[in-house]
């Protein structure tokens, strides 16, 4: 099963036909999680740029907005250099329709990650995560869809980004993130 432009394709041939049909492709995923932390703490974590960079495992290239996005590998990487990485520029957090949003630019690839933080009580918060991936494959990409499928297949897609965020936020939820205990 293949997914692109928020459409599911049953066969590889249908998917390749779709890739050939246009130059720009996108994919959006969302998830909602409940956290046992006050809204103010969750909102401050999400609005903290350094926290966001650590959560996505982005390594700083300089003190500005350039980072290194490590591309996952199945091989053991101990003692080897990172050959599978992507230099990216990060903007944010900025407000997009009232939601804290980070935008990650990597040439013809754009990741957009937005958050909606709602209070469910004094010490419980609901976080909605929305992750969008957009790629401009160019004219050559429409002619060689197999190459595009292979290249895009190694990149972290919105679903993987959401899994990582959810895992990290749940870890913080378990730790209590500095919330004083009530005795």
C-alpha positions as a Markdown table, in Angstrom:
| # | Residue | x | y | z |
|---|---|---|---|---|
| 1 | Unk | 0.0 | 0.0 | 0.0 |
| 2 | Unk | 1.4 | 3.4 | -1.0 |
| 3 | Unk | 0.3 | 6.9 | 0.2 |
| 4 | Unk | 0.8 | 10.3 | -1.4 |
| 5 | Unk | -1.2 | 13.5 | -1.6 |
| 6 | Unk | -3.5 | 12.1 | 1.1 |
| 7 | Unk | -4.6 | 9.3 | -1.3 |
| 8 | Unk | -3.9 | 5.6 | -0.8 |
| 9 | Unk | -2.7 | 3.5 | -3.8 |
| 10 | Unk | -3.2 | -0.2 | -3.8 |
| 11 | Unk | -0.5 | -1.1 | -6.4 |
| 12 | Unk | 2.9 | 0.2 | -7.3 |
| 13 | Unk | 1.8 | 0.9 | -10.9 |
| 14 | Unk | -1.1 | 3.2 | -9.7 |
| 15 | Unk | 1.4 | 4.9 | -7.4 |
| 16 | Unk | 3.9 | 5.4 | -10.2 |
| 17 | Unk | 1.2 | 6.8 | -12.4 |
| 18 | Unk | 0.3 | 9.3 | -9.7 |
| 19 | Unk | 4.0 | 10.3 | -9.3 |
| 20 | Unk | 4.2 | 11.0 | -13.1 |
| 21 | Unk | 1.0 | 13.1 | -13.0 |
| 22 | Unk | 2.4 | 16.1 | -11.2 |
| 23 | Unk | 5.6 | 17.7 | -10.0 |
| 24 | Unk | 4.5 | 18.5 | -6.4 |
| 25 | Unk | 3.5 | 15.9 | -3.9 |
| 26 | Unk | 2.5 | 16.1 | -0.3 |
| 27 | Unk | 1.5 | 14.0 | 2.7 |
| 28 | Unk | -0.2 | 15.1 | 5.9 |
| 29 | Unk | -0.5 | 13.2 | 9.2 |
| 30 | Unk | -2.0 | 14.2 | 12.5 |
| 31 | Unk | -2.4 | 12.7 | 15.9 |
| 32 | Unk | -3.9 | 13.7 | 19.3 |
| 33 | Unk | -2.3 | 12.8 | 22.6 |
| 34 | Unk | -3.3 | 13.6 | 26.2 |
| 35 | Unk | -0.5 | 14.5 | 28.6 |
| 36 | Unk | -0.6 | 14.7 | 32.4 |
| 37 | Unk | 1.1 | 18.1 | 32.5 |
| 38 | Unk | -0.4 | 21.6 | 32.8 |
| 39 | Unk | -1.0 | 23.5 | 29.5 |
| 40 | Unk | 1.5 | 26.3 | 30.4 |
| 41 | Unk | 4.3 | 23.8 | 30.7 |
| 42 | Unk | 3.4 | 21.9 | 27.5 |
| 43 | Unk | 3.0 | 25.1 | 25.5 |
| 44 | Unk | 6.4 | 26.5 | 26.8 |
| 45 | Unk | 8.1 | 23.2 | 25.8 |
| 46 | Unk | 6.6 | 23.3 | 22.3 |
| 47 | Unk | 7.5 | 27.0 | 21.9 |
| 48 | Unk | 11.1 | 26.4 | 23.0 |
| 49 | Unk | 13.1 | 26.1 | 19.8 |
| 50 | Unk | 16.0 | 24.2 | 21.4 |
| 51 | Unk | 13.5 | 21.7 | 22.8 |
| 52 | Unk | 12.0 | 21.2 | 19.4 |
| 53 | Unk | 15.5 | 20.7 | 17.8 |
| 54 | Unk | 16.4 | 18.1 | 20.4 |
| 55 | Unk | 13.1 | 16.3 | 20.0 |
| 56 | Unk | 13.6 | 15.9 | 16.3 |
| 57 | Unk | 17.3 | 15.1 | 16.7 |
| 58 | Unk | 18.5 | 18.0 | 14.7 |
| 59 | Unk | 22.2 | 18.8 | 15.0 |
| 60 | Unk | 23.2 | 22.4 | 14.8 |
| 61 | Unk | 25.6 | 23.4 | 12.0 |
| 62 | Unk | 25.9 | 27.0 | 13.1 |
| 63 | Unk | 24.2 | 29.2 | 15.7 |
| 64 | Unk | 21.6 | 30.5 | 13.2 |
| 65 | Unk | 19.0 | 28.3 | 11.6 |
| 66 | Unk | 21.0 | 25.6 | 9.8 |
| 67 | Unk | 20.8 | 22.1 | 11.1 |
| 68 | Unk | 21.6 | 18.5 | 10.1 |
| 69 | Unk | 18.7 | 16.1 | 9.9 |
| 70 | Unk | 20.0 | 12.6 | 10.3 |
| 71 | Unk | 18.3 | 10.1 | 8.0 |
| 72 | Unk | 17.6 | 6.8 | 9.7 |
| 73 | Unk | 19.6 | 3.8 | 8.7 |
| 74 | Unk | 19.3 | 0.1 | 9.5 |
| 75 | Unk | 23.0 | -0.4 | 9.6 |
| 76 | Unk | 25.2 | -0.1 | 12.8 |
| 77 | Unk | 26.8 | 3.4 | 12.5 |
| 78 | Unk | 29.3 | 3.1 | 15.3 |
| 79 | Unk | 32.7 | 4.3 | 14.1 |
| 80 | Unk | 31.5 | 5.5 | 10.7 |
| 81 | Unk | 30.7 | 9.0 | 9.4 |
| 82 | Unk | 27.1 | 10.1 | 8.8 |
| 83 | Unk | 26.7 | 9.8 | 5.0 |
| 84 | Unk | 22.9 | 9.9 | 5.2 |
| 85 | Unk | 22.0 | 13.3 | 6.4 |
| 86 | Unk | 20.3 | 16.4 | 5.1 |
| 87 | Unk | 21.3 | 20.0 | 5.7 |
| 88 | Unk | 18.1 | 21.9 | 6.6 |
| 89 | Unk | 17.0 | 25.4 | 7.5 |
| 90 | Unk | 14.5 | 25.8 | 10.3 |
| 91 | Unk | 12.0 | 28.6 | 10.9 |
| 92 | Unk | 9.9 | 28.9 | 13.9 |
| 93 | Unk | 8.1 | 28.8 | 16.1 |
| 94 | Unk | 5.9 | 31.1 | 14.3 |
| 95 | Unk | 2.1 | 31.4 | 14.4 |
| 96 | Unk | 0.2 | 29.9 | 11.6 |
| 97 | Unk | -3.5 | 30.4 | 12.1 |
| 98 | Unk | -2.9 | 30.7 | 15.8 |
| 99 | Unk | -0.9 | 27.4 | 16.1 |
| 100 | Unk | 2.8 | 27.3 | 17.0 |
| 101 | Unk | 4.4 | 26.0 | 13.8 |
| 102 | Unk | 7.9 | 25.0 | 12.7 |
| 103 | Unk | 8.9 | 24.9 | 9.1 |
| 104 | Unk | 11.9 | 22.8 | 7.9 |
| 105 | Unk | 13.3 | 23.6 | 4.5 |
| 106 | Unk | 15.6 | 21.2 | 2.7 |
| 107 | Unk | 15.9 | 22.4 | -0.9 |
| 108 | Unk | 12.9 | 21.1 | -2.7 |
| 109 | Unk | 11.5 | 19.4 | 0.4 |
| 110 | Unk | 9.4 | 21.2 | 3.1 |
| 111 | Unk | 8.3 | 19.8 | 6.4 |
| 112 | Unk | 5.7 | 21.8 | 8.4 |
| 113 | Unk | 4.9 | 20.8 | 12.0 |
| 114 | Unk | 2.1 | 22.5 | 13.9 |
| 115 | Unk | 0.8 | 22.1 | 17.4 |
| 116 | Unk | -2.6 | 22.8 | 19.0 |
| 117 | Unk | -2.5 | 22.8 | 22.8 |
| 118 | Unk | -5.7 | 22.6 | 24.8 |
| 119 | Unk | -6.2 | 22.4 | 28.5 |
| 120 | Unk | -8.3 | 19.5 | 29.8 |
| 121 | Unk | -8.1 | 20.6 | 33.4 |
| 122 | Unk | -5.6 | 22.0 | 35.8 |
| 123 | Unk | -3.0 | 19.3 | 35.2 |
| 124 | Unk | -4.0 | 17.6 | 31.9 |
| 125 | Unk | -3.4 | 18.8 | 28.4 |
| 126 | Unk | -4.4 | 17.6 | 24.9 |
| 127 | Unk | -1.8 | 18.2 | 22.1 |
| 128 | Unk | -2.8 | 17.9 | 18.5 |
| 129 | Unk | 0.2 | 17.4 | 16.2 |
| 130 | Unk | -0.1 | 18.1 | 12.5 |
| 131 | Unk | 2.9 | 17.2 | 10.2 |
| 132 | Unk | 3.0 | 18.0 | 6.5 |
| 133 | Unk | 5.6 | 16.9 | 4.0 |
| 134 | Unk | 5.8 | 18.5 | 0.5 |
| 135 | Unk | 8.3 | 17.6 | -2.2 |
| 136 | Unk | 8.8 | 19.2 | -5.7 |
| 137 | Unk | 10.2 | 16.3 | -7.7 |
| 138 | Unk | 10.8 | 18.4 | -10.8 |
| 139 | Unk | 10.4 | 17.3 | -14.5 |
| 140 | Unk | 13.0 | 14.5 | -14.2 |
| 141 | Unk | 11.1 | 13.1 | -11.2 |
| 142 | Unk | 7.9 | 12.8 | -13.3 |
| 143 | Unk | 9.9 | 10.9 | -16.0 |
| 144 | Unk | 11.6 | 8.5 | -13.5 |
| 145 | Unk | 9.1 | 7.7 | -10.7 |
| 146 | Unk | 11.1 | 4.7 | -9.5 |
| 147 | Unk | 14.1 | 6.8 | -8.6 |
| 148 | Unk | 11.8 | 9.3 | -6.8 |
| 149 | Unk | 10.1 | 6.5 | -4.9 |
| 150 | Unk | 13.5 | 5.1 | -3.8 |
| 151 | Unk | 14.9 | 8.5 | -2.7 |
| 152 | Unk | 11.8 | 9.7 | -0.9 |
| 153 | Unk | 11.5 | 6.3 | 0.8 |
| 154 | Unk | 14.6 | 7.0 | 3.0 |
| 155 | Unk | 13.3 | 10.4 | 4.3 |
| 156 | Unk | 11.4 | 10.7 | 7.6 |
| 157 | Unk | 7.8 | 11.1 | 6.6 |
| 158 | Unk | 5.1 | 12.8 | 8.7 |
| 159 | Unk | 4.0 | 9.6 | 10.4 |
| 160 | Unk | 7.5 | 9.0 | 11.6 |
| 161 | Unk | 7.9 | 12.5 | 12.8 |
| 162 | Unk | 4.6 | 12.3 | 14.8 |
| 163 | Unk | 5.8 | 9.0 | 16.3 |
| 164 | Unk | 9.0 | 10.6 | 17.5 |
| 165 | Unk | 7.2 | 13.6 | 19.0 |
| 166 | Unk | 4.7 | 11.4 | 20.7 |
| 167 | Unk | 7.4 | 9.2 | 22.2 |
| 168 | Unk | 9.4 | 12.2 | 23.5 |
| 169 | Unk | 6.3 | 14.0 | 24.9 |
| 170 | Unk | 5.2 | 10.8 | 26.7 |
| 171 | Unk | 8.7 | 10.4 | 28.2 |
| 172 | Unk | 8.3 | 14.0 | 29.6 |
| 173 | Unk | 4.8 | 13.1 | 30.8 |
| 174 | Unk | 6.2 | 10.2 | 32.8 |
| 175 | Unk | 9.0 | 12.3 | 34.3 |
| 176 | Unk | 6.6 | 15.1 | 35.3 |
| 177 | Unk | 8.9 | 17.8 | 33.6 |
| 178 | Unk | 9.6 | 19.7 | 36.7 |
| 179 | Unk | 6.0 | 19.8 | 38.0 |
| 180 | Unk | 6.1 | 20.0 | 41.8 |
| 181 | Unk | 4.5 | 17.0 | 43.4 |
| 182 | Unk | 1.6 | 17.6 | 45.6 |
| 183 | Unk | 2.2 | 16.2 | 49.1 |
